Each structure stands twice: as structure tokens, then as C-alpha cells.
Amino acid sequence: MSNLNGWGLTARLITKHFGALGNRVSEAIANFDPETATEADRDRLADNLRSAAQKLAAARAAFNKEADDVVKLRQLIATDEQAAGTLAERLAAGKISESTITLFCDELEGNKARLPQELQEEADAKQYMNELQTIVDALSKQLAEFDAQAKKAMQALASARAQQDLQQLRAERQAQLAGLQGMRGQSSALSALTRRAESIRNDAEGLRIVTDIGQKPLDQAAELEAIRKSVSQPALGNESALARLQRLSGQSGEPLALAKS
């Protein structure tokens, strides 16, 4: 007895703890992959409905058989009852034996006695069929409601994921913008690049100043040379003999003319 009690306790412990473990595992799977868990739940409901529908089909066939048996038995009893009068006349006329009449009566009485049992079997089959029909209807409704709820849940899940993706993209964009702003204000590389550009501009400005200083005397000399050429060259080109003598002698034109007179 102690061994039997031990095995019974072990079975209960296994059922209790591993059954709870199975529930926890199922919940974990459902949380991890709700789509697959939903499909599994629907498959389970569909299997229950399929099994109930098969039983309903068998119950309908059994009821139809019981109902047909009742119809046939009633028809047989009605026929035999009608034949009873004719057989009585034949027995009185000596056209049929008493043993045949006895057998006929036994069968008629047996059929009448069996009719209530057949009616009960028909009623039981009908009740069983009706109960299965109720179960099938309930399972069908449950499956339809499950499909409707699953559709809404999947739509809600898709919408939530879309919102999640949208907010994730917005967060990434904000992070990128913040990074760019931080780079503009704090990036050492950009600061060094800016300082390098400023240094190069300063060097270029210094070189320009030095070049301008060195270029100024050259520009002035060129300007003076241009002035000399503009003054001297046209006069020499149209210079008369008298003017040339005056220029070479270092005298102006007027005293030379007085001396000549």
C-alpha cells in the first residue's frame, strides 16, 4: 500500500508542477512570439470543432438509423395488425395452422413490446445529436469570435509596430540632428579646420601686404617713365630745327629770337 501511495503522490506532484511549468512555458512562448501562439490557439479550437463535427456526423447517422428502425417497426406492426383479421378467418376456415398463427402472434406481440425501446433509442440518439449540435454551434461561434478578435489584435499589433518604427525613426533623426549641432559647437576637428583656414587667410594677407609694398616703387617708377614718354616723345617728333637748337643750347625760344634780330 505504501508503494501505491508513493506512486500516487509522485503522479500528483508531476501533474501539479509540470502542468504549471507547461503553463508558464506556454505563456513565455506567447509573449515571445504572439503570432505563432495565436495560430496555435486557433489550431486547437479548429481541432476541437473538427472533432465535434465528426462526432455530430456520426450521431446524425445513428439517429437516422434509429428513426428508420422505428418507422419500419411501426409499419410492420400496422401491417401485421391489418393481417390479423384475415388470419383469423383463415384459421376458422382451416386454411392455416394454429402453430403459424401462434408464431405470427408472438412476433406481433414482440414487435409491439420492442417499439417503446426503439422509440427510447431514437429519442436518446436525437438528444445526443442535439447536444453535439449545440457544442458544434458553440465551437463555431467561439472560432469565429476568436478569428475576429485575432484580426483586431493583429491589426492593433501592426499599428503599434508601425508607431514604434515611426517613433524610432524620429528618435534617430533627433539624435542625428543633435549630433550635427554638437559637432558645430564642440567638434575639435571642425575647430582645428576653422583655425587652419584663419591662419592661411592671415598668411595670405601678410604676403599681399609685403607684395604691395615691394610693388609700389615699381608702379611709381613705371608711372614716371610713362609721364616722361608722354611729355618727351610727342614734342621730339614735331620739333622744328629752331626749337631743337634752343633745346640743345639750353636757351629758351625768346632770347634766341632777340639775339637773332
Secondary structure, DSSP 8 states (H G I E B T S, - for coil): -HHHHHHHHHHHHHHHHHHHHHHHHHHHHHHH-HHHHHHHHHHHHHHHHHHHHHHHHHHHHHHHHHHHHHHHHHHHHHHHHHHHHHHHHHHHHTSS-HHHHHHHHHHHHHHHHHHHHHHHHHHHHHHHHHHHHHHHHHHHHHHHHHHHHHHHHHHHHHHHHHHHHHHHHHHHHHHHHHHHHHHHHH-HHHHHHHHHHHHHHHHHHHHHHHHHHHHHHHHHHHHHHHHHHHHHHHHHHT--HHHHHHHHHT--HHHHHHHH-
